[in-house]
């Protein structure tokens, strides 16, 4: 369910902030790849649009978005 929410918000809002269980948080701007073979992984583009990050959905503890 988290993966669907992240995909939907990343594609329909200007920024998506995600906090992880390790205490770090990052802001993303788009889904790059949904990785259907790995249901717990998703590739997201950082808001600076320079880097793509592989995110483990199981490590996500908070999602915030701005439209």
Backbone atoms as SQL, in Angstrom:
CREATE TABLE atoms (id INTEGER PRIMARY KEY, chain TEXT, resi INTEGER, resn TEXT, atom TEXT, x REAL, y REAL, z REAL);
INSERT INTO atoms VALUES
  (1, 'A', 1, 'UNK', 'N', 0.815, -1.194, 0.000),
  (2, 'A', 1, 'UNK', 'CA', 0.000, 0.000, 0.000),
  (3, 'A', 1, 'UNK', 'C', 0.864, 1.266, 0.000),
  (4, 'A', 2, 'UNK', 'N', 1.970, 1.251, 0.775),
  (5, 'A', 2, 'UNK', 'CA', 2.854, 2.421, 0.808),
  (6, 'A', 2, 'UNK', 'C', 3.401, 2.730, -0.578),
  (7, 'A', 3, 'UNK', 'N', 3.739, 1.673, -1.322),
  (8, 'A', 3, 'UNK', 'CA', 4.313, 1.876, -2.655),
  (9, 'A', 3, 'UNK', 'C', 3.307, 2.590, -3.559),
  (10, 'A', 4, 'UNK', 'N', 2.052, 2.171, -3.531),
  (11, 'A', 4, 'UNK', 'CA', 1.020, 2.809, -4.344),
  (12, 'A', 4, 'UNK', 'C', 0.862, 4.274, -3.949),
  (13, 'A', 5, 'UNK', 'N', 0.833, 4.554, -2.650),
  (14, 'A', 5, 'UNK', 'CA', 0.680, 5.931, -2.171),
  (15, 'A', 5, 'UNK', 'C', 1.852, 6.790, -2.622),
  (16, 'A', 6, 'UNK', 'N', 3.065, 6.272, -2.484),
  (17, 'A', 6, 'UNK', 'CA', 4.253, 7.028, -2.900),
  (18, 'A', 6, 'UNK', 'C', 4.223, 7.296, -4.398),
  (19, 'A', 7, 'UNK', 'N', 3.908, 6.276, -5.198),
  (20, 'A', 7, 'UNK', 'CA', 3.833, 6.452, -6.649),
  (21, 'A', 7, 'UNK', 'C', 2.794, 7.507, -7.015),
  (22, 'A', 8, 'UNK', 'N', 1.626, 7.407, -6.422),
  (23, 'A', 8, 'UNK', 'CA', 0.539, 8.345, -6.735),
  (24, 'A', 8, 'UNK', 'C', 0.911, 9.776, -6.351),
  (25, 'A', 9, 'UNK', 'N', 1.417, 9.968, -5.138),
  (26, 'A', 9, 'UNK', 'CA', 1.764, 11.316, -4.684),
  (27, 'A', 9, 'UNK', 'C', 2.938, 11.891, -5.464),
  (28, 'A', 10, 'UNK', 'N', 3.930, 11.074, -5.768),
  (29, 'A', 10, 'UNK', 'CA', 5.092, 11.570, -6.511),
  (30, 'A', 10, 'UNK', 'C', 4.703, 12.007, -7.917),
  (31, 'A', 11, 'UNK', 'N', 3.737, 11.349, -8.505),
  (32, 'A', 11, 'UNK', 'CA', 3.319, 11.695, -9.862),
  (33, 'A', 11, 'UNK', 'C', 2.283, 12.811, -9.904),
  (34, 'A', 12, 'UNK', 'N', 1.665, 13.133, -8.759),
  (35, 'A', 12, 'UNK', 'CA', 0.585, 14.120, -8.750),
  (36, 'A', 12, 'UNK', 'C', 0.834, 15.309, -7.835),
  (37, 'A', 13, 'UNK', 'N', 2.048, 15.488, -7.372),
  (38, 'A', 13, 'UNK', 'CA', 2.368, 16.639, -6.526),
  (39, 'A', 13, 'UNK', 'C', 3.726, 17.187, -6.928),
  (40, 'A', 14, 'UNK', 'N', 4.024, 18.392, -6.480),
  (41, 'A', 14, 'UNK', 'CA', 5.292, 19.006, -6.867),
  (42, 'A', 14, 'UNK', 'C', 6.468, 18.427, -6.093),
  (43, 'A', 15, 'UNK', 'N', 6.280, 18.134, -4.810),
  (44, 'A', 15, 'UNK', 'CA', 7.339, 17.504, -4.023),
  (45, 'A', 15, 'UNK', 'C', 6.747, 16.486, -3.063),
  (46, 'A', 16, 'UNK', 'N', 7.548, 15.514, -2.735),
  (47, 'A', 16, 'UNK', 'CA', 7.161, 14.449, -1.834),
  (48, 'A', 16, 'UNK', 'C', 8.288, 14.249, -0.837),
  (49, 'A', 17, 'UNK', 'N', 8.015, 14.505, 0.432),
  (50, 'A', 17, 'UNK', 'CA', 9.023, 14.317, 1.475),
  (51, 'A', 17, 'UNK', 'C', 8.767, 12.988, 2.167),
  (52, 'A', 18, 'UNK', 'N', 9.836, 12.220, 2.327),
  (53, 'A', 18, 'UNK', 'CA', 9.728, 10.912, 2.962),
  (54, 'A', 18, 'UNK', 'C', 10.713, 10.843, 4.118),
  (55, 'A', 19, 'UNK', 'N', 10.218, 10.436, 5.281),
  (56, 'A', 19, 'UNK', 'CA', 11.072, 10.192, 6.444),
  (57, 'A', 19, 'UNK', 'C', 11.256, 8.684, 6.574),
  (58, 'A', 20, 'UNK', 'N', 12.461, 8.296, 6.938),
  (59, 'A', 20, 'UNK', 'CA', 12.799, 6.885, 7.041),
  (60, 'A', 20, 'UNK', 'C', 13.008, 6.486, 8.497),
  (61, 'A', 21, 'UNK', 'N', 12.972, 5.183, 8.764),
  (62, 'A', 21, 'UNK', 'CA', 13.083, 4.708, 10.141),
  (63, 'A', 21, 'UNK', 'C', 14.455, 4.991, 10.749),
  (64, 'A', 22, 'UNK', 'N', 15.453, 5.326, 9.926),
  (65, 'A', 22, 'UNK', 'CA', 16.776, 5.663, 10.461),
  (66, 'A', 22, 'UNK', 'C', 16.869, 7.134, 10.874),
  (67, 'A', 23, 'UNK', 'N', 15.753, 7.878, 10.761),
  (68, 'A', 23, 'UNK', 'CA', 15.720, 9.276, 11.182),
  (69, 'A', 23, 'UNK', 'C', 16.025, 10.277, 10.084),
  (70, 'A', 24, 'UNK', 'N', 16.443, 9.828, 8.922),
  (71, 'A', 24, 'UNK', 'CA', 16.743, 10.732, 7.809),
  (72, 'A', 24, 'UNK', 'C', 15.483, 10.977, 6.995),
  (73, 'A', 25, 'UNK', 'N', 15.476, 12.105, 6.274),
  (74, 'A', 25, 'UNK', 'CA', 14.367, 12.386, 5.364),
  (75, 'A', 25, 'UNK', 'C', 14.914, 13.027, 4.099),
  (76, 'A', 26, 'UNK', 'N', 14.207, 12.813, 3.003),
  (77, 'A', 26, 'UNK', 'CA', 14.608, 13.355, 1.710),
  (78, 'A', 26, 'UNK', 'C', 13.363, 13.823, 0.972),
  (79, 'A', 27, 'UNK', 'N', 13.560, 14.756, 0.041),
  (80, 'A', 27, 'UNK', 'CA', 12.468, 15.270, -0.776),
  (81, 'A', 27, 'UNK', 'C', 12.669, 14.794, -2.209),
  (82, 'A', 28, 'UNK', 'N', 11.607, 14.274, -2.785),
  (83, 'A', 28, 'UNK', 'CA', 11.645, 13.712, -4.132),
  (84, 'A', 28, 'UNK', 'C', 10.663, 14.454, -5.026),
  (85, 'A', 29, 'UNK', 'N', 10.868, 14.322, -6.345),
  (86, 'A', 29, 'UNK', 'CA', 9.989, 15.032, -7.279),
  (87, 'A', 29, 'UNK', 'C', 9.313, 14.125, -8.295),
  (88, 'A', 30, 'UNK', 'N', 9.761, 12.874, -8.449),
  (89, 'A', 30, 'UNK', 'CA', 9.144, 12.012, -9.456),
  (90, 'A', 30, 'UNK', 'C', 9.533, 10.555, -9.254),
  (91, 'A', 31, 'UNK', 'N', 8.664, 9.664, -9.738),
  (92, 'A', 31, 'UNK', 'CA', 8.981, 8.241, -9.786),
  (93, 'A', 31, 'UNK', 'C', 9.757, 7.996, -11.069),
  (94, 'A', 32, 'UNK', 'N', 10.873, 7.301, -10.960),
  (95, 'A', 32, 'UNK', 'CA', 11.671, 6.973, -12.136),
  (96, 'A', 32, 'UNK', 'C', 11.316, 5.577, -12.633),
  (97, 'A', 33, 'UNK', 'N', 11.253, 4.627, -11.710),
  (98, 'A', 33, 'UNK', 'CA', 10.949, 3.247, -12.080),
  (99, 'A', 33, 'UNK', 'C', 10.213, 2.576, -10.927),
  (100, 'A', 34, 'UNK', 'N', 9.207, 1.793, -11.256),
  (101, 'A', 34, 'UNK', 'CA', 8.399, 1.141, -10.227),
  (102, 'A', 34, 'UNK', 'C', 8.944, -0.217, -9.803),
  (103, 'A', 35, 'UNK', 'N', 9.862, -0.812, -10.560),
  (104, 'A', 35, 'UNK', 'CA', 10.503, -2.097, -10.280),
  (105, 'A', 35, 'UNK', 'C', 9.464, -3.166, -9.896),
  (106, 'A', 36, 'UNK', 'N', 8.676, -3.619, -10.860),
  (107, 'A', 36, 'UNK', 'CA', 7.606, -4.580, -10.570),
  (108, 'A', 36, 'UNK', 'C', 8.103, -5.910, -10.000),
  (109, 'A', 37, 'UNK', 'N', 9.346, -6.299, -10.301),
  (110, 'A', 37, 'UNK', 'CA', 9.883, -7.561, -9.784),
  (111, 'A', 37, 'UNK', 'C', 10.178, -7.500, -8.292),
  (112, 'A', 38, 'UNK', 'N', 10.344, -6.299, -7.752),
  (113, 'A', 38, 'UNK', 'CA', 10.646, -6.113, -6.329),
  (114, 'A', 38, 'UNK', 'C', 9.591, -5.197, -5.717),
  (115, 'A', 39, 'UNK', 'N', 8.570, -5.760, -5.106),
  (116, 'A', 39, 'UNK', 'CA', 7.470, -4.936, -4.591),
  (117, 'A', 39, 'UNK', 'C', 7.871, -3.970, -3.479),
  (118, 'A', 40, 'UNK', 'N', 9.025, -4.168, -2.856),
  (119, 'A', 40, 'UNK', 'CA', 9.450, -3.281, -1.768),
  (120, 'A', 40, 'UNK', 'C', 10.385, -2.173, -2.231),
  (121, 'A', 41, 'UNK', 'N', 10.718, -2.121, -3.521),
  (122, 'A', 41, 'UNK', 'CA', 11.659, -1.127, -4.025),
  (123, 'A', 41, 'UNK', 'C', 11.006, -0.213, -5.053),
  (124, 'A', 42, 'UNK', 'N', 11.443, 1.039, -5.043),
  (125, 'A', 42, 'UNK', 'CA', 10.980, 2.022, -6.023),
  (126, 'A', 42, 'UNK', 'C', 12.113, 3.020, -6.249),
  (127, 'A', 43, 'UNK', 'N', 12.301, 3.440, -7.484),
  (128, 'A', 43, 'UNK', 'CA', 13.311, 4.453, -7.788),
  (129, 'A', 43, 'UNK', 'C', 12.643, 5.816, -7.846),
  (130, 'A', 44, 'UNK', 'N', 13.161, 6.757, -7.052),
  (131, 'A', 44, 'UNK', 'CA', 12.623, 8.113, -7.017),
  (132, 'A', 44, 'UNK', 'C', 13.714, 9.110, -7.342),
  (133, 'A', 45, 'UNK', 'N', 13.327, 10.190, -8.014),
  (134, 'A', 45, 'UNK', 'CA', 14.267, 11.256, -8.344),
  (135, 'A', 45, 'UNK', 'C', 14.251, 12.283, -7.224),
  (136, 'A', 46, 'UNK', 'N', 15.439, 12.627, -6.703),
  (137, 'A', 46, 'UNK', 'CA', 15.539, 13.652, -5.666),
  (138, 'A', 46, 'UNK', 'C', 15.078, 14.988, -6.216),
  (139, 'A', 47, 'UNK', 'N', 14.621, 15.872, -5.354),
  (140, 'A', 47, 'UNK', 'CA', 14.045, 17.146, -5.787),
  (141, 'A', 47, 'UNK', 'C', 15.043, 18.037, -6.515),
  (142, 'A', 48, 'UNK', 'N', 16.348, 17.819, -6.313),
  (143, 'A', 48, 'UNK', 'CA', 17.335, 18.609, -7.060),
  (144, 'A', 48, 'UNK', 'C', 17.463, 18.112, -8.498),
  (145, 'A', 49, 'UNK', 'N', 16.777, 17.009, -8.812),
  (146, 'A', 49, 'UNK', 'CA', 16.715, 16.399, -10.139),
  (147, 'A', 49, 'UNK', 'C', 18.065, 15.947, -10.670),
  (148, 'A', 50, 'UNK', 'N', 19.057, 15.801, -9.807),
  (149, 'A', 50, 'UNK', 'CA', 20.371, 15.337, -10.242),
  (150, 'A', 50, 'UNK', 'C', 20.606, 13.864, -9.932),
  (151, 'A', 51, 'UNK', 'N', 19.910, 13.347, -8.936),
  (152, 'A', 51, 'UNK', 'CA', 20.168, 11.981, -8.500),
  (153, 'A', 51, 'UNK', 'C', 18.888, 11.171, -8.441),
  (154, 'A', 52, 'UNK', 'N', 19.039, 9.878, -8.692),
  (155, 'A', 52, 'UNK', 'CA', 17.952, 8.925, -8.563),
  (156, 'A', 52, 'UNK', 'C', 18.312, 7.999, -7.406),
  (157, 'A', 53, 'UNK', 'N', 17.340, 7.741, -6.538),
  (158, 'A', 53, 'UNK', 'CA', 17.577, 6.955, -5.334),
  (159, 'A', 53, 'UNK', 'C', 16.671, 5.729, -5.340),
  (160, 'A', 54, 'UNK', 'N', 17.245, 4.596, -4.977),
  (161, 'A', 54, 'UNK', 'CA', 16.469, 3.379, -4.811),
  (162, 'A', 54, 'UNK', 'C', 15.940, 3.362, -3.377),
  (163, 'A', 55, 'UNK', 'N', 14.620, 3.374, -3.221),
  (164, 'A', 55, 'UNK', 'CA', 13.989, 3.468, -1.904),
  (165, 'A', 55, 'UNK', 'C', 13.371, 2.122, -1.537),
  (166, 'A', 56, 'UNK', 'N', 13.686, 1.655, -0.336),
  (167, 'A', 56, 'UNK', 'CA', 13.069, 0.452, 0.211),
  (168, 'A', 56, 'UNK', 'C', 11.809, 0.887, 0.959),
  (169, 'A', 57, 'UNK', 'N', 10.663, 0.473, 0.481),
  (170, 'A', 57, 'UNK', 'CA', 9.381, 0.883, 1.050),
  (171, 'A', 57, 'UNK', 'C', 9.282, 0.503, 2.531),
  (172, 'A', 58, 'UNK', 'N', 9.894, -0.605, 2.922),
  (173, 'A', 58, 'UNK', 'CA', 9.832, -1.055, 4.317),
  (174, 'A', 58, 'UNK', 'C', 10.534, -0.091, 5.267),
  (175, 'A', 59, 'UNK', 'N', 11.401, 0.776, 4.750),
  (176, 'A', 59, 'UNK', 'CA', 12.143, 1.724, 5.578),
  (177, 'A', 59, 'UNK', 'C', 11.422, 3.067, 5.730),
  (178, 'A', 60, 'UNK', 'N', 10.292, 3.239, 5.046),
  (179, 'A', 60, 'UNK', 'CA', 9.538, 4.495, 5.083),
  (180, 'A', 60, 'UNK', 'C', 8.644, 4.525, 6.322),
  (181, 'A', 61, 'UNK', 'N', 8.713, 5.642, 7.079),
  (182, 'A', 61, 'UNK', 'CA', 7.831, 5.750, 8.247),
  (183, 'A', 61, 'UNK', 'C', 6.889, 6.953, 8.158),
  (184, 'A', 62, 'UNK', 'N', 7.150, 7.912, 7.246),
  (185, 'A', 62, 'UNK', 'CA', 6.298, 9.103, 7.152),
  (186, 'A', 62, 'UNK', 'C', 6.367, 9.652, 5.738),
  (187, 'A', 63, 'UNK', 'N', 5.217, 10.071, 5.203),
  (188, 'A', 63, 'UNK', 'CA', 5.140, 10.642, 3.858),
  (189, 'A', 63, 'UNK', 'C', 4.398, 11.969, 3.940),
  (190, 'A', 64, 'UNK', 'N', 4.967, 12.999, 3.311),
  (191, 'A', 64, 'UNK', 'CA', 4.329, 14.314, 3.265),
  (192, 'A', 64, 'UNK', 'C', 4.455, 14.830, 1.837),
  (193, 'A', 65, 'UNK', 'N', 3.435, 15.523, 1.338),
  (194, 'A', 65, 'UNK', 'CA', 3.512, 16.032, -0.036),
  (195, 'A', 65, 'UNK', 'C', 3.007, 17.458, -0.115),
  (196, 'A', 66, 'UNK', 'N', 3.466, 18.124, -1.166),
  (197, 'A', 66, 'UNK', 'CA', 3.016, 19.482, -1.471),
  (198, 'A', 66, 'UNK', 'C', 2.591, 19.514, -2.927),
  (199, 'A', 67, 'UNK', 'N', 1.359, 19.982, -3.184),
  (200, 'A', 67, 'UNK', 'CA', 0.903, 20.023, -4.577),
  (201, 'A', 67, 'UNK', 'C', 1.122, 21.358, -5.204);
